[in-house]
Amino acid sequence: MKSSSRLVARLFQRGRFISTTRERRLPLRPQLPTRTNFAAESPPGPPQDPLPQPLPQNEKGVEALPGLTKTGSSILFPWIYANHPPRITNHPYPEANFWLPIIAQLPLSIQHKLCRALATYAMKDFTSSEYFSDQFLLGAALATNQVCLSLSTPYDLSHLSSTLTTRLYDRYAFELEKLANEGSSVNLSVPNVYDARIRDVWLYLGPRIAFSKSSREFVVGQWMTINEAVRVPGDNTSDEPISSLLRKAGPLAVYKTMMEGVQAKVDVEIDADVVYKLKTKDNVYAIDDQTRRTMVIRFETPYFEPATNISEGFAPIVDKETGFVTKKAPTEGVWQWRVGDIDYLLEAEDLEAAAREQEEKQRKRGLVED
């Protein structure tokens, strides 16, 4: 089991990210379909190494576990459990504001599928079709369980700081400190994973500064999960449509700006048994929940500037007979994924903040009555 765990860990990462045990970190390495079924007896395709094994499962799964018990405790921890609805049910994806008008006329469901297919193709090109998404999903499942274990009491801040983005780490470190001050404890784990698939691939194309609110040198075109920054003459405070600004800039300027940087964020749906226990200082369970549900975990790459740096973790392999590049093989220690959100905790807060900001702008314009 140790060899297969080490293999799955290597598949996920280019540097060091999620170990298969909390005590030891392993060198990790990555190697696209957009869905992996962990209930299958073996992954598709002829294996070149020992088969990576899914997480251990109970025969009856979550059905064999006791149901939710909850006291009147006021202890809170940002974690979805039992029959709680998801934080975001229908994501308000931005409609196309810079592409061909015909795209904006399509039903949103069709737009979303087209966008995901395009972004997935881009990720295959950035990495390799052998790695994304089947092997990526295997590593994502293990990573999810390891993050849960590191969030559990006694929590592992060192491991969390190396696996979570700074913003998510700060949020959970704050919550864990509150629990510690109360004398409370939390236990999180994912004992069984049944399935995993790609929900969304978010792409940010252009230099990082272009996506900051303080930037006036760029405009950002949006379509569903693809965000494209373009450098424009003057500043972006005018009311001129983005599509018009892009036409003025010209295709060459658009391409040059896109190549200045890139970041990818991948939302993974994980069908799993999730254990969540919250205990008070009096050793009483405030929450004791074991539920089979779908978790949504966001994995983020670093921000690559220039954009070509994203491919550095995959070396081209040249066919000796033809001289053509046949595929790209992963290399270790180049860059790593980090977990940027869990069950839309931060995404929901961002959407709420954006809605309040928009309402305030409308109020100032006199479009909303106080």
C-alpha positions in Angstrom: 0.0 0.0 0.0 2.9 2.3 0.7 4.2 2.0 -2.9 0.8 2.7 -4.4 0.2 5.7 -2.1 3.6 7.0 -3.1 2.7 6.6 -6.7 -0.6 8.5 -6.4 1.1 11.2 -4.5 3.7 11.6 -7.3 0.9 11.8 -9.9 -0.6 14.9 -8.4 2.4 17.1 -7.9 5.5 18.6 -9.4 7.0 19.6 -6.1 6.1 18.5 -2.6 2.5 18.9 -1.7 0.3 16.3 -0.1 1.8 13.3 1.6 -0.1 10.0 2.0 0.6 10.2 5.7 0.8 13.2 8.0 4.2 12.2 9.5 6.1 12.0 6.2 6.2 14.0 3.0 6.9 12.3 -0.2 8.3 13.7 -3.5 5.2 14.4 -5.7 4.9 14.4 -9.4 2.1 15.0 -11.9 1.4 13.2 -15.2 -7.1 14.9 -19.4 -11.2 12.8 -19.7 -12.8 15.1 -17.1 -14.0 12.3 -14.7 -12.5 9.6 -12.7 -14.5 6.8 -11.1 -12.9 5.5 -8.0 -15.4 2.6 -7.8 -13.9 1.0 -10.9 -11.6 -2.0 -10.4 -8.8 -0.3 -12.3 -8.2 3.0 -14.2 -8.4 2.9 -18.0 -5.4 2.3 -20.1 -2.4 0.0 -19.7 -0.5 0.9 -16.5 3.3 1.4 -16.7 3.6 1.4 -12.9 1.7 -0.4 -10.1 -1.9 0.7 -10.2 -2.7 3.6 -7.9 -5.3 2.4 -5.3 -8.4 4.4 -4.3 -8.9 5.3 -0.7 -10.0 2.4 1.5 -13.8 1.9 1.7 -16.2 0.3 4.0 -18.5 -2.3 2.4 -21.6 -0.4 3.4 -20.1 3.0 3.2 -21.7 5.9 5.0 -24.9 3.9 5.5 -23.2 1.9 8.2 -22.3 5.0 10.2 -24.5 6.6 12.8 -26.5 9.7 11.9 -26.1 13.3 12.9 -26.2 14.2 16.6 -26.1 17.9 17.6 -26.3 19.8 20.9 -27.3 23.4 21.5 -23.6 24.4 21.6 -22.7 27.8 20.1 -19.4 26.5 18.7 -19.1 27.2 15.0 -16.6 26.0 12.4 -16.9 26.8 8.7 -17.8 23.3 7.4 -20.8 22.0 5.6 -22.4 18.9 7.1 -25.6 16.7 7.2 -28.3 18.1 5.0 -27.0 21.6 4.8 -27.4 23.1 1.3 -24.3 24.0 -0.7 -23.1 27.6 -0.3 -23.5 28.1 -4.0 -26.2 26.2 -6.0 -26.2 28.1 -9.3 -22.9 29.9 -9.9 -23.4 33.3 -11.5 -20.9 32.8 -14.2 -20.1 36.0 -16.1 -21.6 36.1 -19.6 -19.4 36.8 -22.6 -18.5 40.5 -22.8 -15.6 40.4 -25.3 -16.1 37.4 -27.7 -18.3 37.0 -30.8 -21.8 38.2 -30.2 -23.2 34.8 -31.3 -21.7 33.2 -28.1 -23.7 35.5 -25.9 -26.9 34.3 -27.7 -26.4 30.7 -26.7 -28.1 29.2 -23.6 -25.9 29.6 -20.5 -25.7 25.8 -20.1 -24.2 25.5 -23.6 -21.9 28.4 -23.0 -20.7 26.7 -19.8 -20.0 23.4 -21.5 -18.1 25.1 -24.3 -16.1 27.2 -21.9 -15.2 24.1 -19.8 -14.1 22.2 -22.9 -11.9 25.1 -24.1 -10.3 25.5 -20.6 -9.8 21.8 -20.3 -8.1 21.7 -23.6 -5.8 24.5 -22.5 -4.9 22.6 -19.3 -4.0 19.5 -21.4 -1.8 21.8 -23.5 -0.2 23.4 -20.5 0.5 20.0 -18.8 -0.1 16.8 -20.7 -3.1 14.7 -21.7 -1.7 11.9 -19.7 -1.8 13.9 -16.5 -4.9 16.1 -16.8 -7.4 15.0 -15.7 -7.4 11.4 -14.7 -4.1 11.4 -12.8 -4.7 14.8 -11.4 -8.1 13.6 -10.0 -6.4 10.7 -8.2 -4.0 13.0 -6.5 -6.9 15.5 -5.7 -8.7 12.8 -3.8 -5.7 12.0 -1.6 -5.0 15.7 -1.2 -8.5 16.3 0.1 -8.2 13.7 2.8 -4.8 15.0 3.9 -6.1 18.6 4.2 -9.0 17.3 6.3 -6.5 15.5 8.6 -4.3 18.5 8.9 -7.3 20.6 9.9 -8.2 18.2 12.7 -7.1 18.6 16.3 -4.2 18.6 16.9 -4.0 20.6 13.7 -0.8 20.7 11.5 -0.3 24.4 10.7 3.1 23.6 9.0 1.4 21.2 6.6 -1.5 23.5 6.0 0.8 26.5 5.2 2.4 24.5 2.5 -0.8 23.1 1.0 -3.3 25.9 1.2 -3.2 29.3 -0.4 -2.4 32.1 1.9 -5.9 33.4 2.0 -7.5 30.0 2.8 -4.7 29.3 5.3 -5.3 32.6 7.2 -9.1 31.9 7.3 -8.7 28.4 8.8 -5.9 29.3 11.1 -8.1 32.0 12.6 -11.0 29.5 13.0 -8.7 26.8 14.6 -7.2 29.4 17.0 -10.8 30.2 18.1 -11.5 26.6 18.8 -8.2 26.2 20.7 -9.0 29.2 22.9 -12.4 27.6 23.7 -10.8 24.3 24.5 -12.8 22.7 21.7 -11.6 20.2 19.1 -12.5 19.3 15.5 -12.1 16.0 13.6 -12.4 15.9 9.9 -11.7 13.0 7.5 -12.7 11.5 4.2 -12.6 7.7 4.8 -14.2 6.7 1.4 -14.0 8.4 -2.0 -16.4 7.1 -4.6 -16.0 9.4 -7.5 -14.2 12.6 -8.6 -14.7 14.9 -11.6 -13.9 18.3 -12.9 -16.6 20.9 -12.3 -14.8 24.0 -13.6 -11.5 25.2 -14.9 -10.8 28.9 -14.2 -8.2 30.6 -16.4 -6.6 34.0 -15.8 -4.7 35.1 -18.8 -2.5 38.2 -18.6 -0.1 39.7 -16.0 -1.2 39.3 -12.4 -1.4 43.0 -11.8 -4.2 43.2 -14.4 -6.6 41.5 -12.1 -6.1 43.8 -9.2 -8.7 46.5 -8.5 -6.0 49.2 -8.5 -5.0 48.5 -12.1 -6.1 51.1 -14.7 -3.8 50.0 -17.5 -5.9 46.9 -18.4 -9.4 45.8 -19.1 -10.5 42.3 -18.3 -12.7 40.4 -20.7 -14.8 37.6 -19.0 -16.6 34.6 -20.3 -17.8 32.0 -17.8 -14.6 30.8 -16.2 -12.1 32.4 -18.7 -10.7 35.8 -17.8 -8.6 37.6 -20.3 -6.7 40.9 -19.5 -5.7 43.3 -22.3 -3.5 46.4 -22.0 -5.4 49.4 -23.5 -4.4 53.0 -24.2 -5.3 55.5 -21.5 -7.1 53.9 -18.6 -10.0 51.5 -18.1 -12.2 54.0 -16.3 -14.2 54.9 -19.4 -17.7 53.5 -20.1 -16.7 52.2 -23.5 -17.6 48.6 -24.0 -14.8 46.1 -23.4 -15.4 44.6 -26.9 -14.8 48.0 -28.4 -11.5 48.4 -26.4 -10.3 45.0 -27.5 -10.9 45.9 -31.2 -9.0 49.1 -30.8 -6.1 47.2 -29.1 -5.9 44.7 -32.0 -5.3 40.9 -32.0 -1.5 41.2 -31.6 -1.9 43.3 -28.4 -4.4 40.9 -27.1 -2.1 37.9 -27.7 1.0 39.7 -26.2 -0.9 40.5 -23.0 -2.2 37.0 -22.7 1.3 35.6 -22.9 2.5 37.9 -20.0 1.0 35.6 -17.4 -1.4 32.7 -16.6 -3.0 31.0 -13.6 -5.3 28.0 -13.5 -7.9 27.1 -10.8 -9.6 23.8 -11.0 -12.8 23.0 -9.1 -13.1 19.3 -8.3 -16.3 17.6 -7.2 -15.5 14.7 -4.9 -18.3 12.2 -4.0 -17.2 10.9 -0.6 -18.1 9.9 2.9 -17.2 13.0 5.1 -16.7 12.7 8.8 -17.1 15.9 10.8 -16.9 15.9 14.6 -16.9 19.0 16.8 -16.3 18.5 20.5 -16.6 21.0 23.4 -14.2 21.5 26.2 -16.5 19.4 28.3 -15.8 16.4 26.0 -19.3 16.6 24.6 -20.0 16.3 20.8 -21.6 19.5 19.5 -21.6 17.9 16.1 -21.1 14.2 15.3 -21.8 13.8 11.6 -20.9 11.2 9.0 -22.5 12.0 5.6 -22.0 11.0 2.0 -22.0 14.2 0.0 -20.2 16.0 -2.8 -17.3 18.2 -1.7 -16.0 20.9 -4.0 -12.3 21.5 -3.7 -10.5 24.2 -5.6 -6.9 23.6 -6.6 -4.8 26.5 -7.8 -1.5 26.8 -9.6 1.0 29.5 -8.9 0.7 32.6 -11.0 3.1 32.2 -13.9 4.8 35.2 -15.5 5.4 34.8 -18.4 2.7 32.3 -19.3 5.1 29.8 -20.8 6.4 29.0 -17.4 3.4 26.9 -16.6 4.7 24.2 -19.0 8.1 23.9 -17.3 7.0 20.9 -15.2 6.5 18.8 -18.4 9.5 18.0 -20.6 8.8 17.2 -24.3 9.6 13.6 -25.4 10.9 13.4 -29.0 10.3 10.3 -31.1 13.7 9.0 -32.2 12.4 7.8 -35.6 10.3 10.8 -36.6 11.9 13.6 -34.7 8.5 14.9 -33.6 7.4 15.6 -30.0 5.0 12.7 -29.2 4.1 13.7 -25.6 5.2 15.5 -22.5 6.4 13.8 -19.4 6.2 15.3 -15.9 9.3 16.4 -14.0 9.6 16.8 -10.3 10.1 19.8 -8.1 9.1 22.5 -10.5 5.8 23.9 -9.1 2.9 22.7 -6.9 -0.9 22.9 -6.7 -2.4 24.5 -3.6 -6.0 24.2 -2.2 -7.6 27.6 -2.6 -11.2 26.9 -1.4 -13.3 24.2 0.2 -17.0 24.0 -0.6 -17.0 27.5 -1.9 -16.2 29.0 1.5 -14.3 32.0 0.1 -16.1 32.1 -3.3 -19.5 32.6 -1.6 -18.0 35.4 0.5 -16.5 37.1 -2.6 -19.9 36.9 -4.4 -21.7 38.4 -1.4 -19.1 41.2 -1.2 -19.4 41.9 -4.9 -23.2 42.1 -4.7 -22.9 44.5 -1.8 -20.4 46.6 -3.8 -22.7 46.7 -6.8 -25.7 47.6 -4.8 -23.7 50.5 -3.2 -22.7 51.7 -6.7 -26.3 51.6 -7.8 -27.4 53.5 -4.7 -24.9 56.2 -5.4 -26.2 56.5 -8.9 -29.7 56.8 -7.6 -30.9 53.5 -9.1 -31.7 52.0 -5.8 -33.8 53.8 -3.2 -32.5 53.8 0.4 
